């Protein structure tokens, strides 16, 4: 494996749900230290494709390579072991736990093992959680704060921090700025930039084209289960928005000749 090898390569991914073709032979590549924007109208296949990559769905056809090696994922735990983490739109945070408890949820550090039981090492987890927030420049007063007391932007930051805490190779974010204030959106986008600066490879699903434009290196547009556009993010925002919308509504299609149906 070299730096020119893609972190993720998805080839000819197909997925059916009864008679519905959710994915019709999609190819997708994510490179090292790249932010990839994934866009498309509702039912374009974005979330389905990312659920295949995160192990939540098993594709009917196609293959996935991680750093050049073909892999098989039967569930999200398999994906996590391969370094793939997904931050869902609903965040899946536990409101009754503090920041530390959420960062280590399901992967708690243990100081003493008593057969199948163990004593959690709270001090170590707090130290590591604080170190993680500091490294990512996340401004939260204390890792002991209950998540239910945090702002929307802070909650999103905790969910993203949790996804990066265990040597993840790929971070998938599903609508990370949805329903946030302008200030919170700016905070989350700054966090994405910081992750990229530290070498992360990131895929962002978003309906907010200005957010994709602001942080992404490259863009993939899906429409009706197919990839119709794949290019670097270039041009000014208005030109970018106009071009992307044209692909989303079907006015343009770079892969029409390769369409399967």
Order of alpha helices (4+ residues) and beta strands (2+ residues): beta-beta-beta-alpha-beta-beta-alpha-beta-alpha-beta-beta-alpha-alpha-beta-alpha-beta-alpha-beta-beta-alpha
